[in-house]
Amino acid sequence: MHSLLALLLLLLPWRSSAVEGDGFCSIPQSIMQTRSRPLYWKVTNPTLSPSHLQDLPGFTRSVYKRDHAVITPESYVFSPLPDWVNTLGAYLITPAMGAHFVMYLAKMQVKSKSALPPQDVERFLFVVQGSAVLKNDSGISHELPVDSYAYLPANYKHSLESDDTVTVVIFERRYVSLENHYPEPVFELRKLLPASAPYDFNIHIMDFQPGEFLNVKEVHYNQHGLLLLEGQGIYRLGDSWYPVQAGDTIWMAPFVPQWYAALGKTPTRYLLYKDVNRSPL
Ligand SMILES: *[C@@H]1O[C@H](CO)[C@@H](O)[C@H](O)[C@H]1NC(C)=O
């Protein structure tokens, strides 16, 4: 039965070609088949766009080095987040790399709920897709639509909840306290985290038009966690040049030379973590 079907499929292209040829078909059947689907189609029609390269067995653009890492979506590994309800998470940057913070994606499912970060750990979350509700211990809730963010100081009791699927990127860090300065919770739509002294890190949203690039070839004591939200371009990290696109994660250790140029047809937008306001000593 199967071989009969295979034979029928083999015959079909030949039959339609014969009709096109107005009846005088003298070309051997094997050549006709070669025409309708070349044997070496990968050589004559190479598929070298990044989206196709990702399908190559064993291929990944992900790189992990001593002073930087590029983690691309085909390398993201999701598993249930400890103590969260109905949520899968992928830790993309962690202290095991050399970072002093974590950055992870949380994919919240139907009827999901977050857990608290560990003791003395502050949290920043940014909604990448969907909409969630943030509640505090007094039952006060804030709607967090796509592109909005919240900052929760260390030991601030809260939960993020959703009835539908939501994707959130989260940065967490052990808070470095400063005498007489106390950070407040912040809930915002597309604004930056206050740059004032109580906060020991900033999150920036960086926008580039295609062709725009960083003016400074930066080398600095701060570290970065970056999530590329839109667009594509080339990131230079140390002596390596990486083609990057939306969905990619980058970790930059202190003092890794860094530079970005936005390329392609669409603007670039990325979310950037940077430690600030504390002595590096
Ligand atoms: C919850 O949030 C409200 C409004 O921002 C605030 O007045 C209240 O003190 C918060 N409750 C707790 C327990 O932090």
Ligand as a Chemical Component Dictionary entry (heavy atoms), coordinates in Angstrom:
data_LIG
# 
_chem_comp.id                   LIG 
_chem_comp.type                 NON-POLYMER 
_chem_comp.pdbx_formal_charge   0 
_chem_comp.three_letter_code    LIG 
# 
loop_
_chem_comp_atom.comp_id 
_chem_comp_atom.atom_id 
_chem_comp_atom.alt_atom_id 
_chem_comp_atom.type_symbol 
_chem_comp_atom.charge 
_chem_comp_atom.model_Cartn_x 
_chem_comp_atom.model_Cartn_y 
_chem_comp_atom.model_Cartn_z 
_chem_comp_atom.pdbx_ordinal 
LIG C1 C1 C 0 0.989 48.289 48.877 1  
LIG O1 O1 O 0 0.962 49.365 47.937 2  
LIG C2 C2 C 0 0.308 50.534 48.394 3  
LIG C3 C3 C 0 0.241 51.504 47.222 4  
LIG O2 O2 O 0 1.449 51.591 46.524 5  
LIG C4 C4 C 0 1.057 51.086 49.597 6  
LIG O3 O3 O 0 0.395 52.255 50.095 7  
LIG C5 C5 C 0 1.120 50.017 50.690 8  
LIG O4 O4 O 0 1.892 50.479 51.790 9  
LIG C6 C6 C 0 1.729 48.730 50.142 10 
LIG N1 N1 N 0 1.668 47.688 51.149 11 
LIG C7 C7 C 0 2.761 47.065 51.620 12 
LIG C8 C8 C 0 2.537 46.001 52.635 13 
LIG O5 O5 O 0 3.886 47.335 51.250 14 
# 
loop_
_chem_comp_bond.comp_id 
_chem_comp_bond.atom_id_1 
_chem_comp_bond.atom_id_2 
_chem_comp_bond.value_order 
_chem_comp_bond.pdbx_ordinal 
LIG C1 O1 SING 1  
LIG C1 C6 SING 2  
LIG O1 C2 SING 3  
LIG C2 C3 SING 4  
LIG C2 C4 SING 5  
LIG C3 O2 SING 6  
LIG C4 O3 SING 7  
LIG C4 C5 SING 8  
LIG C5 O4 SING 9  
LIG C5 C6 SING 10 
LIG C6 N1 SING 11 
LIG N1 C7 SING 12 
LIG C7 C8 SING 13 
LIG C7 O5 DOUB 14 
# 
